[in-house]
Amino acid sequence: MDIDEFRRQSRDTWESVAAGWESRHEFLSDNMGLVNDWIIDRTSPASGQVILEVGAGPGDLGHRIAEMVEPGGRVISTDFATAMVDVARRLGANRGLENVEYRQLDAGALDLPDQSIDAIVSRSVYMLLADPAGALREARRVLRPAGSLTFSVFTVPDENPWFAVPAGVFVQRGHLEPPRPGIPGVFALGTPTRVEALLADASFDETVTEPIDFAFHYTGADDAWRSLLDLTGPLAVLAARLPADALAATRAAVIDGFAPFRRADGSLDVPAQALAIHAV
């Protein structure tokens, strides 16, 4: 893998879906609420602290924390994609937050002083990075000696049909190559053993991991498909390139794959599982 090319493509991808993340920020906050709650509970934000959010997206996690570190504390809300930073800034302004600093930063090369951060939080980011080991070393560098890193990744495909089903359809229909070992992706850090090894190499001494089961709730088939196009990054980019007939057939196959999760009223509750991690 050409790391520089991967990073360029990754940045372009997340820039392209920022508008979708803005329009669906409440959907993300609601559906991933259990994950946010776990991260916040383990972080235990306190007044006066400086907390860094890595890969903030629309910023809902950091915005909640910003309210908890008052008075005197602040959140540094960062993302690799400039458009995502702009989304978080707008949504934070809508909440009236004045103690959040918004910055475009690469998780693998944080432009922050050594030992300047009390805690780092992140949701669904580290598994997508070209060099997660390097990013975790950067996290350790900027944390104060007693500082903590609390984040989540997704576990394995069998526990996450919300993504495994559409990704499988894209592979089966020849629109996407099968995932290769060692390549960044939704399930790249899906086991505690892998995550714990990376954290140990980054000089984190104590690690707690816990699976969190939840579901993505869609009002119906159209909502599920629209969510895929709005939020799922690489799949959304691929879908945008498909001819109309191939796109319609792909949509039909994805919705058919979600059939086991359809409720009597036509809504869908598609299972998901995150691995939540707290490291010191």
Sequence and secondary structure as in RCSB ss.txt:
>XXXX:A:sequence
MDIDEFRRQSRDTWESVAAGWESRHEFLSDNMGLVNDWIIDRTSPASGQVILEVGAGPGDLGHRIAEMVEPGGRV
ISTDFATAMVDVARRLGANRGLENVEYRQLDAGALDLPDQSIDAIVSRSVYMLLADPAGALREARRVLRPAGSLT
FSVFTVPDENPWFAVPAGVFVQRGHLEPPRPGIPGVFALGTPTRVEALLADASFDETVTEPIDFAFHYTGADDAW
RSLLDLTGPLAVLAARLPADALAATRAAVIDGFAPFRRADGSLDVPAQALAIHAV
>XXXX:A:secstr
  HHHHHHHHHHHHHHTHHHHHHTHHHHHHHTHHHHHHHHHHH   TT EEEEES TT HHHHHHHHHSTTT EE
EEEESSHHHHHHHHHHHHHTT  SEEEEE BTTB  S TT EEEEEEES GGGSS HHHHHHHHHHHEEEEEEEE
EEEE  GGG HHHHHHHHHHHHTTSS    TTS STTTT SHHHHHHHHHHTT   EEEEEEEEEEEESSHHHHH
HHHHHH THHHHHHHHS HHHHHHHHHHHHHHTGGGB TTS EEEEEEEEEEEE 
